[in-house]
Amino acid sequence: MTTKQEARPQDTGLTGTQRWALSGVAHPPAAAAAQLGRYTAIGIASTLAYLALYQVLAGPLGAQPANLVAWVLTAVVDTAANRRCTFGLAGRAGAARAQLEGLAVFGVGYLLTSGSLAALQGAATDAGRTAELGVLVAANLAAGLLRFLLLKGWVFAPRRTAGPRCT
């Protein structure tokens, strides 16, 4: 008597999160929460680096040029870290595209921070560095949420990811 073998999916070596990412289906809640946690950790580190750069550059350059330089420098590192750790992409394939699209996303955030600085300077011409940093932290929080949504839905959409690679 012959028995039929049950069809078993091949073991591809992918984690459950990677299989979810490749399937194009939205991440399960636990995976989405982990992804948001990684994004938040990278965002906090990037924001601290951004604020430190801004603080160093604001004296010699002025508020708006310091904001631009600090924003661009941290954007490149932040996008690369999120590409690998949050959205699971590694290697050179798509890295240049991700940086360009990531910079476009950061451009939106830059508009938020520079607009916030301009509003502060318009409202209080004698605002000190502490007030500028406070406004930039608030603007960065808003920009961070917007960046996450744009990075997740556009730059590193599930159809492009292979799961998180950093732990």
Backbone bond lengths (Angstrom), bond angles and torsions (degrees), N, CA, C in turn:
res aa  C-N    CA-C-N  psi(-1)  N-CA   C-N-CA  omega(-1)  CA-C   N-CA-C  phi
1 M - - - 1.446 - - 1.517 108.22 -
2 T 1.281 115.11 132.42 1.460 120.19 -178.65 1.525 109.03 -97.82
3 T 1.311 113.85 138.91 1.466 118.21 176.33 1.516 108.76 -110.43
4 K 1.262 113.79 143.25 1.464 118.66 177.18 1.518 108.84 -82.57
5 Q 1.308 115.06 136.61 1.452 118.32 174.50 1.522 108.27 -80.73
6 E 1.302 112.97 138.48 1.461 116.62 177.22 1.519 109.16 -72.70
7 A 1.311 115.18 141.77 1.461 119.84 176.75 1.521 109.02 -70.34
8 R 1.312 115.32 124.65 1.461 119.63 179.01 1.519 108.21 -120.35
9 P 1.309 115.59 135.88 1.461 116.90 178.37 1.521 110.47 -64.11
10 Q 1.310 115.41 143.31 1.456 119.14 178.91 1.512 109.68 -69.61
11 D 1.318 114.56 144.70 1.461 119.94 175.75 1.521 107.03 -79.60
12 T 1.311 116.35 112.50 1.464 121.21 -177.30 1.513 111.76 -92.51
13 G 1.316 118.59 -5.84 1.449 121.35 -178.39 1.525 113.05 81.67
14 L 1.315 116.88 6.98 1.456 120.78 -179.94 1.518 110.19 -89.93
15 T 1.314 115.45 147.96 1.458 119.60 174.39 1.520 108.68 -75.89
16 G 1.322 115.35 168.39 1.465 119.74 177.75 1.522 112.02 -59.11
17 T 1.321 116.84 -41.03 1.461 120.38 179.58 1.519 110.47 -65.14
18 Q 1.332 116.89 -39.43 1.451 119.80 179.03 1.525 110.99 -65.15
19 R 1.343 117.14 -40.26 1.462 119.62 177.98 1.524 110.49 -63.67
20 W 1.348 117.00 -40.55 1.461 120.39 177.28 1.522 110.22 -61.48
21 A 1.347 116.70 -44.06 1.457 120.95 -178.11 1.521 110.99 -62.74
22 L 1.328 117.03 -43.45 1.457 120.63 -178.67 1.520 112.65 -71.99
23 S 1.319 116.99 -22.60 1.460 119.77 -177.90 1.513 112.56 -72.97
24 G 1.337 117.04 -18.21 1.455 119.93 -177.84 1.514 112.65 82.85
25 V 1.338 117.15 -1.76 1.455 121.93 178.32 1.522 108.08 -85.12
26 A 1.309 116.55 147.08 1.462 120.14 179.64 1.522 110.38 -55.44
27 H 1.323 116.51 146.36 1.459 120.98 179.38 1.522 110.75 -61.33
28 P 1.333 116.58 142.32 1.459 118.88 173.87 1.532 108.48 -64.15
29 P 1.312 117.93 156.99 1.470 120.57 -175.76 1.526 114.68 -51.89
30 A 1.311 119.27 -42.35 1.463 120.72 -178.83 1.522 110.71 -64.45
31 A 1.317 117.20 -41.73 1.466 120.80 179.65 1.521 110.26 -67.84
32 A 1.323 117.20 -40.11 1.464 120.80 178.78 1.524 110.55 -64.31
33 A 1.321 116.95 -39.21 1.468 120.84 178.53 1.525 110.23 -65.84
34 A 1.327 117.54 -41.09 1.462 121.07 178.09 1.523 110.09 -64.81
35 Q 1.317 115.95 -40.61 1.459 120.80 178.60 1.530 110.46 -62.56
36 L 1.312 116.50 -44.35 1.463 120.98 178.37 1.533 110.52 -64.08
37 G 1.320 117.43 -36.65 1.462 121.03 177.38 1.518 111.93 -63.76
38 R 1.332 117.12 -44.06 1.464 120.60 177.26 1.519 110.46 -64.36
39 Y 1.314 117.17 -42.98 1.463 121.43 178.40 1.532 110.66 -60.22
40 T 1.316 116.45 -42.76 1.465 121.54 -179.68 1.524 111.09 -63.87
41 A 1.332 117.39 -44.34 1.466 120.75 179.54 1.529 110.79 -61.65
42 I 1.324 116.72 -44.57 1.462 120.73 177.87 1.523 109.71 -64.99
43 G 1.330 116.56 -40.27 1.463 121.19 179.31 1.519 112.87 -62.75
44 I 1.313 116.82 -40.56 1.469 120.56 178.63 1.526 109.56 -64.30
45 A 1.322 116.96 -46.31 1.469 120.39 179.25 1.529 110.71 -62.04
46 S 1.336 116.84 -43.09 1.464 120.58 179.13 1.518 111.57 -65.04
47 T 1.315 116.85 -40.83 1.460 120.45 179.85 1.522 110.88 -64.82
48 L 1.332 117.20 -41.81 1.463 119.87 177.85 1.530 111.01 -63.32
49 A 1.334 116.82 -41.75 1.468 120.23 177.38 1.526 110.22 -64.58
50 Y 1.334 116.15 -42.42 1.467 121.60 178.48 1.531 110.47 -59.93
51 L 1.330 117.03 -48.03 1.468 120.56 -179.03 1.530 111.42 -64.04
52 A 1.320 117.21 -38.51 1.468 120.56 178.11 1.530 110.32 -65.18
53 L 1.333 116.58 -45.87 1.466 119.79 177.48 1.528 110.78 -61.66
54 Y 1.319 115.88 -43.87 1.460 119.86 179.28 1.526 110.10 -58.95
55 Q 1.310 116.84 -46.67 1.467 122.06 -178.57 1.533 110.71 -59.00
56 V 1.325 117.44 -43.16 1.460 121.90 -179.16 1.532 111.22 -69.61
57 L 1.333 116.65 -39.49 1.464 120.79 -173.56 1.523 114.85 -87.69
58 A 1.331 117.87 -21.20 1.468 120.56 -174.40 1.523 111.94 -63.39
59 G 1.321 117.96 -36.48 1.465 120.52 178.80 1.518 112.20 -61.47
60 P 1.339 117.72 -58.75 1.456 118.87 -177.30 1.536 114.91 -74.26
61 L 1.322 118.53 -30.89 1.470 120.70 -174.97 1.524 114.22 -99.45
62 G 1.317 117.56 -28.24 1.459 121.30 -170.59 1.518 109.57 99.66
63 A 1.325 116.46 165.18 1.470 121.54 -172.33 1.529 113.51 -62.77
64 Q 1.313 118.31 -52.86 1.470 119.92 -174.50 1.536 112.96 -67.60
65 P 1.345 119.61 -46.51 1.472 117.97 177.19 1.537 112.36 -63.20
66 A 1.326 117.23 -37.61 1.470 120.25 178.11 1.525 110.12 -63.74
67 N 1.326 116.86 -40.41 1.459 121.22 177.51 1.524 110.40 -60.96
68 L 1.320 117.71 -45.19 1.469 121.45 -178.95 1.531 111.18 -62.94
69 V 1.320 117.38 -49.74 1.469 120.85 -178.28 1.527 110.59 -62.69
70 A 1.314 117.31 -48.00 1.468 121.01 179.94 1.524 110.85 -62.28
71 W 1.317 116.64 -39.70 1.471 121.52 -178.94 1.522 110.83 -64.53
72 V 1.333 117.57 -48.23 1.467 121.00 -177.72 1.527 110.97 -65.22
73 L 1.328 117.22 -45.77 1.462 119.64 -178.78 1.528 112.07 -60.93
74 T 1.307 117.15 -43.39 1.463 118.78 -179.41 1.526 111.71 -76.31
75 A 1.331 117.42 -24.52 1.471 120.33 178.84 1.512 111.76 -62.04
76 V 1.320 117.56 -43.21 1.460 121.49 -177.99 1.531 110.50 -63.19
77 V 1.322 116.49 -47.37 1.469 120.95 -179.08 1.526 110.33 -67.08
78 D 1.333 117.20 -44.00 1.458 121.73 -179.61 1.525 111.37 -60.81
79 T 1.328 116.63 -45.58 1.468 120.25 -179.15 1.522 110.71 -63.14
80 A 1.329 117.39 -43.46 1.467 120.29 179.07 1.531 111.26 -63.26
81 A 1.326 116.85 -42.89 1.475 120.03 179.56 1.517 111.17 -65.66
82 N 1.323 117.77 -42.84 1.463 119.92 178.99 1.522 111.43 -68.82
83 R 1.312 117.63 -35.18 1.463 120.98 177.95 1.524 109.65 -57.83
84 R 1.315 115.81 -45.89 1.461 119.88 -176.16 1.520 113.04 -82.55
85 C 1.320 117.32 -51.41 1.463 120.95 -170.33 1.524 113.98 -84.97
86 T 1.312 117.27 -41.10 1.461 119.52 -176.30 1.519 111.75 -85.85
87 F 1.348 116.01 -43.20 1.454 119.33 -172.64 1.519 113.65 -107.98
88 G 1.344 117.65 1.66 1.457 122.49 168.05 1.508 117.70 74.53
89 L 1.299 119.37 21.47 1.459 120.25 178.41 1.519 109.50 -100.45
90 A 1.326 115.83 137.74 1.458 120.73 179.06 1.518 108.43 -137.04
91 G 1.293 116.04 166.12 1.457 120.69 178.95 1.516 111.19 85.81
92 R 1.307 113.75 -179.90 1.462 119.85 -175.75 1.521 113.92 -84.17
93 A 1.309 116.71 -22.95 1.461 119.87 -177.61 1.522 110.18 -59.82
94 G 1.301 115.84 117.80 1.457 121.18 177.48 1.518 114.99 82.23
95 A 1.335 117.78 -1.06 1.468 119.69 -176.45 1.525 111.73 -66.20
96 A 1.324 117.17 -43.43 1.473 119.98 -179.54 1.527 110.11 -64.76
97 R 1.337 116.58 -43.29 1.465 120.55 177.71 1.519 110.22 -61.03
98 A 1.323 116.18 -42.92 1.461 120.00 -179.28 1.523 110.93 -64.00
99 Q 1.332 116.97 -39.54 1.463 119.00 178.27 1.526 110.61 -65.02
100 L 1.325 117.60 -43.34 1.471 120.27 179.58 1.520 111.43 -63.83
101 E 1.331 115.71 -47.23 1.466 119.07 178.69 1.522 110.02 -66.97
102 G 1.337 116.56 -38.21 1.461 120.38 177.47 1.519 111.64 -62.17
103 L 1.329 116.72 -39.54 1.463 119.62 177.19 1.525 110.89 -66.68
104 A 1.322 117.18 -35.30 1.467 119.57 175.75 1.527 110.27 -62.75
105 V 1.328 116.22 -42.69 1.462 121.18 177.15 1.530 109.56 -63.28
106 F 1.326 116.16 -42.84 1.456 119.51 178.08 1.519 111.15 -65.77
107 G 1.330 117.16 -28.09 1.463 120.03 176.58 1.518 111.58 -58.80
108 V 1.316 115.65 -38.68 1.464 120.17 176.61 1.524 109.87 -62.96
109 G 1.323 115.80 -43.60 1.458 120.21 177.44 1.517 112.08 -64.92
110 Y 1.327 116.15 -37.76 1.466 119.80 177.69 1.531 110.06 -62.34
111 L 1.317 116.91 -40.70 1.465 119.78 177.79 1.532 110.81 -61.03
112 L 1.333 116.18 -37.83 1.467 119.40 177.13 1.527 111.92 -65.24
113 T 1.329 116.82 -44.91 1.463 118.90 -177.97 1.523 111.90 -71.32
114 S 1.331 116.82 -43.15 1.469 118.34 -179.63 1.522 110.86 -68.26
115 G 1.328 116.69 -36.59 1.467 119.99 175.77 1.516 111.72 -64.31
116 S 1.335 116.05 -39.29 1.467 120.19 178.14 1.523 111.40 -65.21
117 L 1.332 116.27 -42.05 1.468 119.92 176.84 1.530 110.92 -63.07
118 A 1.320 116.41 -43.54 1.469 120.48 179.47 1.524 110.61 -62.37
119 A 1.323 116.79 -41.61 1.471 120.36 178.70 1.522 110.65 -63.62
120 L 1.341 116.92 -42.80 1.465 120.51 178.13 1.521 110.35 -62.51
121 Q 1.321 116.77 -46.35 1.459 120.57 -179.01 1.534 111.18 -65.03
122 G 1.320 117.02 -32.30 1.462 120.39 176.85 1.519 112.51 -72.66
123 A 1.326 115.97 -35.50 1.468 120.82 -177.97 1.530 112.11 -81.92
124 A 1.313 116.85 -35.68 1.469 120.85 -177.67 1.524 108.14 -140.63
125 T 1.326 115.70 92.75 1.469 119.74 -176.06 1.518 113.02 -63.48
126 D 1.310 117.50 -20.23 1.460 120.63 -179.88 1.537 112.41 -104.21
127 A 1.334 116.90 21.85 1.468 120.53 179.76 1.524 109.12 -62.47
128 G 1.297 115.93 135.23 1.464 121.06 -178.73 1.514 111.91 -85.31
129 R 1.323 114.14 179.10 1.462 120.94 -178.94 1.522 111.70 -61.84
130 T 1.326 117.82 -35.29 1.464 120.79 179.41 1.521 110.60 -62.91
131 A 1.324 117.41 -42.79 1.469 120.74 177.88 1.528 110.26 -64.77
132 E 1.333 117.42 -40.65 1.466 120.84 177.75 1.527 110.66 -61.15
133 L 1.334 116.27 -45.84 1.463 119.64 179.98 1.529 111.15 -63.74
134 G 1.324 117.37 -39.00 1.465 120.66 177.33 1.522 112.11 -62.00
135 V 1.331 115.98 -44.69 1.469 120.69 177.86 1.526 110.00 -63.64
136 L 1.324 117.02 -40.38 1.467 120.25 -179.65 1.522 112.29 -67.76
137 V 1.323 117.56 -35.39 1.471 120.04 176.46 1.527 109.53 -63.65
138 A 1.340 116.88 -46.88 1.472 120.26 179.16 1.530 110.67 -61.88
139 A 1.319 117.19 -43.82 1.468 120.66 179.41 1.526 110.51 -64.56
140 N 1.335 116.76 -37.52 1.463 120.33 178.30 1.521 112.27 -66.11
141 L 1.317 117.47 -35.51 1.471 119.82 176.27 1.522 110.72 -62.32
142 A 1.333 115.99 -47.08 1.468 120.02 178.49 1.531 110.62 -64.15
143 A 1.331 116.16 -44.44 1.465 120.40 179.84 1.529 110.77 -64.64
144 G 1.326 116.91 -36.23 1.461 120.40 -179.88 1.518 112.67 -62.85
145 L 1.311 116.77 -43.25 1.465 120.34 177.37 1.524 110.57 -63.60
146 L 1.313 116.08 -45.65 1.463 120.23 178.69 1.528 110.60 -62.67
147 R 1.334 117.55 -42.63 1.468 121.04 178.68 1.522 111.14 -60.88
148 F 1.342 116.99 -43.62 1.462 119.44 179.82 1.528 110.33 -58.39
149 L 1.306 116.36 -46.80 1.467 119.90 -179.42 1.528 111.47 -62.28
150 L 1.327 117.65 -42.14 1.463 120.63 179.94 1.530 111.89 -72.03
151 L 1.324 117.60 -40.67 1.461 119.70 178.47 1.526 110.56 -64.80
152 K 1.324 116.16 -44.49 1.469 120.73 -178.30 1.533 111.78 -67.90
153 G 1.319 116.55 -42.74 1.463 119.63 -174.90 1.509 115.45 -87.36
154 W 1.346 117.58 -17.58 1.454 119.27 -175.25 1.530 111.68 -126.18
155 V 1.325 117.53 -66.27 1.458 121.38 -172.22 1.524 111.40 -64.75
156 F 1.326 117.59 -47.62 1.459 122.00 -177.52 1.525 110.10 -118.67
157 A 1.308 115.96 45.76 1.471 121.01 -179.28 1.527 109.92 -56.24
158 P 1.338 117.74 151.06 1.467 121.55 -175.97 1.518 114.40 -50.71
159 R 1.304 118.84 -32.11 1.469 119.29 -178.60 1.527 111.87 -68.14
160 R 1.342 117.36 -13.52 1.458 121.48 -178.33 1.524 112.76 -103.97
161 T 1.317 119.52 -5.97 1.461 120.95 -171.82 1.513 112.10 -100.76
162 A 1.334 114.08 160.42 1.461 120.78 176.30 1.518 110.61 -125.80
163 G 1.316 117.85 17.84 1.454 121.80 178.28 1.519 112.26 96.94
164 P 1.313 116.45 159.42 1.463 120.57 -178.12 1.519 112.51 -66.90
165 R 1.324 116.37 141.97 1.463 121.28 -178.99 1.515 112.36 -112.34
166 C 1.296 119.35 -16.02 1.469 121.82 179.62 1.514 108.61 -99.86
167 T 1.307 116.74 149.59 1.462 119.42 177.16 1.493 110.55 -121.91
